[in-house]
């Protein structure tokens, strides 16, 4: 009797059913679920299971047990075809397979070595590292601090003649400060860029002096001033390096002024209020953008700090929900409290990487990571929320109401920074009063 097979495409997968009592020729021999003649005898989920069996086959018991949470997440994925494609085709999965074939799991040092072989390799290893850390296969570490060390290693390979200066400078000045900051607050990509800039400007100055047949110890203020004047303002970041070399006796006391920073222009009070009301109440905006925009407009937080927030930063005090941006909890207004509660309770992301345990209010696309500040900035700007201007207006308004000693521990600002915003607020208020007086005098 002929066998009639009904094949329908649903979400990229084939399903089929038996007819006239005959067994389905495309039924998975493991579980009986419909499979596809394109991908083989097994259905997608059983094919994933088969790949994972192959992956752990040559591993000793302990490393195989370490992979158990990762395997459980793969098997529980909503779309097993996506997992199957990743296991078969991605460079990240290929690294995992190659290490398992050697009878061991990858370490951070292994991944660092692979990442140094090129940009594409770095992206693959970063994704795999995030996956392995998220499920406890690898221990967590501060990737931004590790990135600083990798950048130093690459720089010393390209410029070995500067190792005597650059190596100690980074290890005994740049890295300790980065570690102290990481101990106070979550490390950010901006912190790594801060270190990159100092290393790169130091190399640029040393290269310039070498082109003049001078060493740093032989250089004078004149050569430094000419180099600063002939390039972009980022060269002024070399101040940090030259202060360090002067203290260590590697150079004369070469002076570099602080890099000038223009004060950001704020938005007017009515516009700022309208934007805040939009974030708090406009259901047409995505929930994560409403929450991030509210934190920006209400507390003047850097986006790098906003994306690093976790549910652990939220709490309850005297029956009111609070948020801890630094050391002091801040009572939240009810609309923002509701937004953040919804953000915590929202459904997990789609896709198999959504199965990774998330500790972020604003999770990223990579397993175990938060959203990037640049991605959030583009999204907020696309919805008409200016980042720098909104932050400036929020901080000026807060500085008007609170002294620096109170403002600093609330928002995670240095007390000197809080004092600068207080002075900015006083200046803005004076200018406003003068403008009002002129307007009244013209009547």
N, C-alpha and C positions, 0 to 999 in steps of 0.2 A: 504494500500500500504506500502511496506517495506520502512524503512528509512535508507538510506545509509549515514554513518558518516565517513568522512575522517579525520583521526587524524595524524598530523605530528609533530615531535619533532623539535622545533627550540629554541635553547638557553635554554633548560631545561623546556620550557612551551609547553602546548598542544594548538593547534589551530584546529578548526573544522568548517565545513560548512554544511548548510542544503542541502537537495537533494529532487527533485521532489515536491518542494513547501511546504514540511512539516517543521515545526519549529525545529530548532536544539535542541536536548535534553540537550546539554551541553552549551547552550547559557546563559550568565549571566542575571538573571532576572532584574538587575538594569540598565545595559547599553546595553545589547544585544551582547557584545563582547564575543568571545569564552572563556569558562571556562574549568576547568578540573574536571572530576569525582573524582580525587584523593583528591583535596583540598576543595571540596564542590561545592555548586551551584554557588558561586560568582567567578568572574574572580579575578586575583591576585590584581589588582588595587582597585577594589571594596571591596575585602577582607581587604586590608589595611585600607580603609576608614571605614569599619565596626569596625575594631579593635580600631581605633582612636575614633570613636563614643563611644565605650565602655569605653575607657580610660578617657574621659572628662565627662562622664555621671554624676558622683557623685561630680564633682568639682564645687565650687562656680564660679560665672561669671568671676571674675578677674583672678584667676589662669587659668581658661579655655581659657581666652583671651591671656594670656601669652604664651600658647602652640600653638597659631595660626601660627606663623612663622615656628615652627618645623613641624607642621602638613602639611603646604604648601610644605615644602621641601620633606617630605615623599611621598606626593602625586605626586610630579613632578619628582620623581626618575626615571632614565632610565630603571632600572630593578626592578619592584615592588616585584618580588618574593624574592629578597634579603632582602627588607624591611620587607616583611611578615615573613620570616624566623627569622629575628632579633626580631620582635615583639613577636613571638610565643615561641622562644627557648632561647634567650640570658638572662644571669643573669642581665645585665644592664636594659633591658626592664622590667624584673620582678620587679626590684626595683621601676621603674617608675609606674608600675601598682599597686603595693602595697601601694605606697604613695597616688596615686589617689583614691584608694578604701577607704582611711581614710579621704578623703575630703580635701586634701591639697597637695601642691607640695613639693618636697624635698628641703632642704636648704643645704648650705655648711656644717653646723654643723652636719646635719643628715648623709651626705655622709662621713664626717670625722669619725663619730662613726662606720659606717659600714666598712670603709676601715681599721679600727684598728682591725677587727676581723680575719684577715688573708690575705695572699698574693693574693689569688684568688679574694677575696672580694675587695682588693685594686685596682686590674686591672679593675674589673667591674665598680667600682665607678669612677675611673679616666676617663674611656671611657664615661660614662654617664655624668659626670661633664663637660667634654669637649664639649659634644653635647649641653647641656643646656646653657652653657656660650656662645657658638658660636651663638645661636639664641636668646640671651637676656632673657632667662627664669631665669637664675641665673646671678647675677652681676659678672663681672670679678674680679679676685684677683691674686696675685703673688703666684702661687702654690709652687714655690721653697722655699719661705719664710714660707709658711704654712707647708711644709714638714719638715723644721727645727724644728718648734714648735711641730709637731707630734713626731719627733724623740726624742726630749727632754722629752715629756710626757711618751713615751714608756720606755726611760732609767730610769726615776724616778720611774716608777712602778716596774721595775726590781731591782733598787738600791735605795730604799727610804732613806737609811741612809746617802746618799750623796746629798740629796736635798738642804741642807743649802748652799752648795758650788756650785753645778752645776746649780741650778735654777737661782740665781742671775748672775752667770757667763754668761750663755747663753742670758738671758733677757737684761742685761745691758752692755754686751761686744760684743758677737757674733752677735746677731740679729741687733743691731744698725748699725754695720759695714756692714752687708749684705744689710740692707735697704738703706744705703747711696750709696752703689755700684749699687743697683737696680735703684736708682733715676738717676744715671748717664748713665746707659746702661741696656739693656734688661737682666733680670735675667736668669741664666742658671742652668742646672743640676749640673755643676761643682761647682757652688756656694754652693749648698746644700751639696755636697760631702765634700767641704772645711769645712763646719760646722760640719758634721758628724765626720770627722777625729778628730777635736779638742775635741768634746764631748767624743768620744770613747777612745782617748789616755788619757784623764783626768780620766776616769773611770778605765782604765787599771792600771794607776799609783796608784790611791787610793786603788784598790783591792790588788796590790802588797804590799803596805805599811800595809794594814790591815792583810795580811798574816804574816807580821813580828811583829804584835801587836803594830803598830805605827799609829798615826794620821799624817795628813799633817803638823800640827804645830810642831810635835815632830821630823819630819824627818830632816836628814842632807844632805849635798851635796854628801856624800859618798853613801847613799842609792840610790839617784837619778842617780848618775854616773853608779853604778852597774846595775841598771835597764835599763838604756839606752844602755849599752854595751852588754847586754844579749839578745837584741831583734832586730827587723828590724829597718831600718832608719826612718820609719814613726813615731816611738816613739819620735823623736825630735820635732814633731809638738806639744808636750806637753808644749813647751816653752811658747806659748801664754797663756795657763792656769796658769802656774807658775808665769809669769810676773803679771798677774791680781791678783792672791792670795797674792803676796808679797806687791803690792800696797795697798791692802785692809787689810793688817795685819793678813791674815790667815796663812801665812807661812813665814819662813826666806827668804832672797834673794837667792833663789836657781837658779844657773846658768845653762842654757841649750844652747849650741851653735846653730846657725842657721843650718838647715838641708842643707847639701851640695848638690848641683845640678851640674850634669855634663853638660857641654856645648854640645849641639847637633852638630853633624858633618853635614856640608852642602854638597851639590852636586857641581860638577865642573860647571863652567860658561856655557860651551857648552851644557851640559846635561840640565841645567836649562832652557836655551833658547829653546832647542828642545822641552821640555815638555810644555813650554808656547805656542809655535807655534802650537803644537798639540791641546791644549785646545782651542785656538782661531780659528783654521781653519779645524780641522778634523771632518767632518760631520758624521763619523761612531760612534763617542762618543755620549752618551746621552747629551741632551742640558743642563740639570741641572748640570751634572758633568763637562762639559766644562766651565760653568759660575763659579762654585765653585772653580775648579782648577785654573782658571785664577786669581781669587781674592786671592787665596793662593799664587800663584807663583809671582804675580805682587806686591801685597801689604803686604804679610806676615801675613795675618789675621788668627787668631785662628778659627778653624772650629765652635766653639761655637758661635763666633760672626757672621760668615758667615750665618749659618742657621737661625739666628735671624733677618736677614735683611728683610725689607718690601719694597714695591714700594715707600713708603714715603721717603726712604733713597736716592732715585733717584731724580734728578732735572735737570733743564736747566739753564745755566748761559752764557750770551753773545753768545747764539746760540749753545752752546756745552753742551752735556749731562754730568752731574756730579754725583758723589756718595758721600754721607756723612757718613764716617766711625766713626767720632767723631764730633768735632765742626766745622771743616773746610771742605767745599766741595772740592772734587778732580776732576779735569777734566779727563774724561775717553778717552782712545784711541779709534778710530772708531771701530775696531773689537770687543772690549769688550762692547762698547756701543750698538752695534747691537745685541750681545748675550743677554744682559740683557733686551733689549727691546723685543726680541723674548720670553724670559722667562716670562715676564709680560703678554704678549699677548697670550701665549699658551693656548690650550683648557683645561678646568677643568678636574680633575681626573675622572676616571671611577668609577661607583658604587654610591650608594645613599649618602654615606658620602661626596662625591665630591660636593654635593649641598650646603654644609656649606659655609658661606661667609669666604673666605680666605684672610688673610692680610699678607701672607708670600711669599717671593720669592721662598722658598724651603719648600712647605707644607708637613706635615707629614701624616701618615695614620690615626691618630686619629682626630676627628673633631676639627677644630679650632686650631690645634697645628702645629708647624713647625717640620721639619725633625730632627731626633736626630743626634748629631755630630758623635756618634759612627757608625751609619749606613752610614753616608756620608764618614767617614774615611775608612770604609771597602770597599766601592765602589771605592773610589779614589785609594786606595792601590791595589785593584784588577785590575785596569787599568794601573798600573806601575807608579803611582805618589806618591813618599814617602812624608809623611806629615811633620814630624819634620825637615827633611833635606831641603825640599823645602822652608819651612817657614824661617829657619835659613839663607839660601842663600839670600832670598828676603830681609830680614831685614838688613843683612850685606851690601848688595848693596845699599839700601836706606840710611843707616847710613853713608856710604861713601860720599853721595851726599848732605845730609842735616844736619844741626846742630840739636842737641837734642831738642832745644826749638821749632823748626819748625816741626820736625818729630812727636813729641808727640801728638799735637792736630790734626795732619792729620790722624794718625792711631789709636788713642785712647789708646796710651801707657802712662804710668806714665813717667814723665820727667827723673826719675832716671833709669827706664828701658831703655829709649831711650839713655841715657848716657852710659849705659852698652853695648848696641849694637854698639855705636860709638867707644868705646874702643876695642870691639871685632873686628870691622872693621879695626881699626888702627893696631891691632896685626896681623890680617890676611895679611894685605898689607905689613907690615914689613917682615913677614915670606916669602912672595912671592918675595920681593926684594932681600932678603938674598939668597934664592934659585937660583934666576936668576944670582946673582953675582957669586955664586959658580959654576954654569953651565958655565958662560963665562970664569971663571978662569981655568976651566979644559980643555979648547980648546987650 
